[in-house]
C-alpha cells in the first residue's frame, strides 16, 4: 500500500518563484516586505554615512575596526526585522513543527549574525552575552506562535547561535575573517528568506481565510532604527576585551 505524500501537491520552488515575480497581487505582502526592507536599509546606510562624515572619518582604521561591522549590523537588523515583519503580517494557526522551525531559524540566525559582529568589535564576552540575550528574545517571540514547543526551540537556538558567533570571531580573528564574512552573511540572509518562503507555503497557502495584519513602515523602521542605534553604540563605545583592543 502506497503511503500518502504530504509534499506531492506542493508547488515546486522554481514555479513558485516565477509566480512570485509575475503575480504581484497574490504576493503583495511579500513584495511589501521587500520594499520596507530595501527602504529601511537605504535610510540606515544614509544615517551611517552622515555619522561617518560628522564623527567617524578621522578615526584610525575605522573601516576595518568598526565601519564594515556597522554595515553587517544594518544587514542583520534589516533582514531579521523583515522576517519577523512577514511572520506577524499574517494571523493564523501555526502547527508545532512549523512554529518550531520559525523559532529555531530566527533564534539561530539572529544569534549567529549579531554575535559574530559584536564578538569581532568588542570581544567574546560582549558578543556572547548580547548575542545570546537578543537571539533568545527573538527566538521566543517568534516561536511562541505554536506554544511551548516553539518557545523552547527558539530559546535553545538563541543560546547556541548567540554563543557560537563570538567563537567564530575569536578563532578567525587573524585568519581572513573579513573574507569569511560576506559568504557567511549571504548564507544567513538566504536562510531567513527561506523561512519566509516556508511560512508562505506552510501557513498562508494552507489557510483558507487568513487575516492580514501588516505593520506600517513607520513602526517597522523605528524598531530597526532603535536596534541599530543600541548595538551601534555598543560597537563604538561598549566594553572591549584585550583581544580586540
C-alpha positions as CSV (number, residue, x, y, z in Angstrom):
1,X,0.0,0.0,0.0
2,X,1.4,3.3,-1.0
3,X,1.8,5.8,1.8
4,X,0.3,9.3,1.4
5,X,2.7,12.0,0.4
6,X,2.4,15.3,2.2
7,X,4.6,17.2,-0.2
8,X,3.4,15.8,-3.6
9,X,0.8,18.6,-4.1
10,X,3.1,21.5,-3.3
11,X,4.2,23.9,-5.9
12,X,7.9,23.4,-7.0
13,X,10.3,26.1,-5.9
14,X,11.2,27.3,-9.4
15,X,7.5,27.6,-10.3
16,X,6.7,29.4,-7.1
17,X,9.5,31.9,-7.7
18,X,8.2,32.5,-11.3
19,X,4.7,33.0,-9.8
20,X,6.1,35.4,-7.2
21,X,7.7,37.6,-10.0
22,X,4.7,37.5,-12.3
23,X,1.7,37.8,-9.9
24,X,2.5,40.7,-7.5
25,X,-1.2,41.0,-6.5
26,X,-1.1,37.5,-4.9
27,X,2.2,38.2,-3.1
28,X,1.6,41.8,-2.3
29,X,2.6,41.4,1.4
30,X,5.8,39.7,0.4
31,X,6.6,42.5,-2.1
32,X,5.7,45.0,0.6
33,X,8.2,43.3,3.0
34,X,11.0,43.6,0.4
35,X,10.1,47.2,-0.2
36,X,10.2,48.0,3.5
37,X,13.5,46.2,3.9
38,X,15.1,47.9,1.0
39,X,14.0,51.4,2.0
40,X,15.0,50.8,5.6
41,X,18.4,49.5,4.5
42,X,19.0,52.7,2.4
43,X,17.9,55.0,5.2
44,X,20.1,53.3,7.8
45,X,23.0,53.5,5.3
46,X,22.3,57.2,4.8
47,X,22.3,57.7,8.6
48,X,25.6,55.8,8.9
49,X,27.1,57.9,6.1
50,X,26.1,61.1,7.9
51,X,27.6,59.9,11.2
52,X,30.8,59.0,9.3
53,X,31.2,62.5,7.9
54,X,30.3,64.1,11.2
55,X,32.0,61.9,13.7
56,X,34.0,58.9,12.4
57,X,36.0,60.0,9.4
58,X,39.1,60.9,11.5
59,X,39.2,57.7,13.5
60,X,42.2,55.5,12.6
61,X,41.4,52.2,10.8
62,X,37.7,53.0,11.1
63,X,36.6,50.8,8.2
64,X,38.2,47.6,9.4
65,X,37.7,48.1,13.1
66,X,34.1,49.5,13.0
67,X,32.8,50.6,9.6
68,X,32.4,47.2,7.9
69,X,30.8,45.7,11.1
70,X,28.2,48.5,11.3
71,X,27.3,47.6,7.7
72,X,26.9,44.0,8.7
73,X,24.9,45.1,11.7
74,X,22.5,47.0,9.4
75,X,22.1,43.9,7.2
76,X,21.4,41.8,10.3
77,X,18.8,44.1,11.7
78,X,17.0,44.7,8.4
79,X,16.7,41.0,7.3
80,X,15.9,39.8,10.8
81,X,13.3,42.5,11.1
82,X,11.9,41.7,7.7
83,X,11.5,38.0,8.6
84,X,9.6,38.9,11.8
85,X,7.5,41.5,10.0
86,X,6.5,38.9,7.5
87,X,5.6,36.4,10.2
88,X,3.5,38.9,12.1
89,X,1.8,40.2,8.9
90,X,-0.4,37.0,8.9
91,X,-2.6,35.9,11.8
92,X,-3.3,32.2,11.5
93,X,-3.0,29.0,13.5
94,X,0.5,27.6,13.1
95,X,1.3,23.9,13.8
96,X,4.0,22.8,16.2
97,X,6.5,21.7,13.5
98,X,6.3,25.0,11.5
99,X,6.4,27.0,14.7
100,X,9.5,25.2,15.9
101,X,11.2,25.8,12.6
102,X,10.3,29.5,12.8
103,X,11.6,29.9,16.4
104,X,14.8,27.9,15.6
105,X,15.6,29.8,12.4
106,X,15.1,33.3,13.9
107,X,16.9,32.4,17.1
108,X,19.8,30.7,15.4
109,X,20.4,33.1,12.6
110,X,19.9,36.2,14.7
111,X,22.3,34.9,17.3
112,X,25.0,33.9,14.8
113,X,24.8,37.1,12.8
114,X,24.7,39.5,15.7
115,X,27.2,37.8,18.0
116,X,29.9,37.4,15.4
117,X,29.6,41.2,14.7
118,X,29.8,42.2,18.4
119,X,32.4,39.5,19.1
120,X,34.6,40.9,16.4
121,X,34.4,44.5,17.6
122,X,34.0,44.1,21.4
123,X,35.2,40.6,22.2
124,X,33.8,37.2,23.1
125,X,32.1,38.3,26.4
126,X,30.1,41.1,24.9
127,X,29.4,39.2,21.7
128,X,28.2,36.1,23.5
129,X,26.2,37.9,26.2
130,X,24.4,40.4,24.0
131,X,24.0,37.9,21.0
132,X,22.6,35.3,23.3
133,X,20.1,37.5,25.1
134,X,18.8,39.2,22.0
135,X,18.6,36.0,20.0
136,X,16.8,34.2,22.8
137,X,14.3,37.1,23.0
138,X,13.7,37.0,19.2
139,X,13.5,33.2,19.1
140,X,11.0,33.1,22.0
141,X,9.0,36.0,20.5
142,X,8.6,34.3,17.1
143,X,8.4,30.7,18.4
144,X,5.5,31.3,20.7
145,X,3.2,31.3,17.7
146,X,2.8,27.5,18.3
147,X,3.1,27.4,22.1
148,X,5.8,26.0,24.4
149,X,7.5,23.8,21.8
150,X,8.3,26.8,19.6
151,X,9.3,28.9,22.7
152,X,11.8,26.2,23.8
153,X,13.1,25.7,20.2
154,X,13.6,29.5,19.8
155,X,15.3,29.8,23.2
156,X,17.7,26.8,22.6
157,X,18.6,28.1,19.1
158,X,19.2,31.6,20.5
159,X,21.6,30.2,23.2
160,X,23.5,28.2,20.6
161,X,23.7,30.8,17.9
162,X,24.5,33.7,20.4
163,X,27.4,31.8,21.9
164,X,28.8,30.3,18.6
165,X,29.2,33.6,16.8
166,X,31.9,35.2,19.0
167,X,33.8,31.9,18.9
168,X,33.9,32.2,15.2
169,X,35.1,35.8,15.5
170,X,37.8,34.9,18.0
171,X,39.1,31.8,16.1
172,X,39.2,33.6,12.7
173,X,40.4,37.0,14.0
174,X,43.8,36.6,12.4
175,X,42.7,34.2,9.6
176,X,40.9,36.3,6.9
177,X,37.7,37.0,8.8
178,X,36.9,39.9,6.5
179,X,36.9,37.4,3.6
180,X,34.9,35.0,5.5
181,X,32.1,37.4,6.5
182,X,30.5,38.1,3.0
183,X,29.6,34.4,2.3
184,X,28.7,33.9,6.0
185,X,26.2,36.8,5.9
186,X,24.8,35.8,2.5
187,X,24.0,32.3,3.7
188,X,22.3,33.5,6.8
189,X,20.3,36.0,4.8
190,X,19.2,33.3,2.4
191,X,18.1,31.1,5.4
192,X,15.9,34.0,6.7
193,X,14.4,34.5,3.2
194,X,13.9,30.7,3.1
195,X,12.0,30.9,6.3
196,X,9.6,33.5,4.8
197,X,9.2,31.1,1.8
198,X,8.4,28.3,4.2
199,X,5.9,30.5,6.1
200,X,4.0,31.2,2.9
201,X,4.0,27.5,1.8
202,X,3.1,26.0,5.2
203,X,0.8,28.7,6.6
204,X,-0.6,31.1,4.0
205,X,-1.3,28.5,1.3
206,X,-2.9,26.1,3.7
207,X,-5.2,28.5,5.4
208,X,-8.4,29.3,3.6
209,X,-9.3,32.5,5.4
210,X,-6.2,34.2,6.8
211,X,-6.2,37.6,8.5
212,X,-3.6,40.0,7.2
213,X,-2.2,42.4,9.8
214,X,0.9,44.0,8.3
215,X,2.9,46.6,10.4
216,X,3.2,50.0,8.8
217,X,6.5,51.3,7.6
218,X,7.0,53.9,10.2
219,X,6.8,51.4,13.0
220,X,9.0,48.9,11.2
221,X,11.6,51.5,10.5
222,X,11.5,52.7,14.1
223,X,12.2,49.3,15.5
224,X,15.1,48.7,13.1
225,X,16.5,52.2,13.9
226,X,16.4,51.7,17.7
227,X,18.0,48.2,17.5
228,X,20.7,49.6,15.1
229,X,21.5,52.6,17.4
230,X,21.7,50.4,20.5
231,X,24.1,47.9,19.0
232,X,25.9,50.6,17.1
233,X,26.6,52.4,20.4
234,X,27.9,49.1,21.8
235,X,30.3,48.7,18.8
236,X,31.6,52.2,19.2
237,X,31.7,52.8,23.0
238,X,31.0,49.4,24.7
239,X,33.4,47.3,26.7
240,X,36.1,45.7,24.6
241,X,38.3,42.8,25.7
242,X,42.0,42.7,25.3
243,X,41.7,40.5,22.1
244,X,40.2,43.4,20.1
245,X,41.7,46.4,21.9
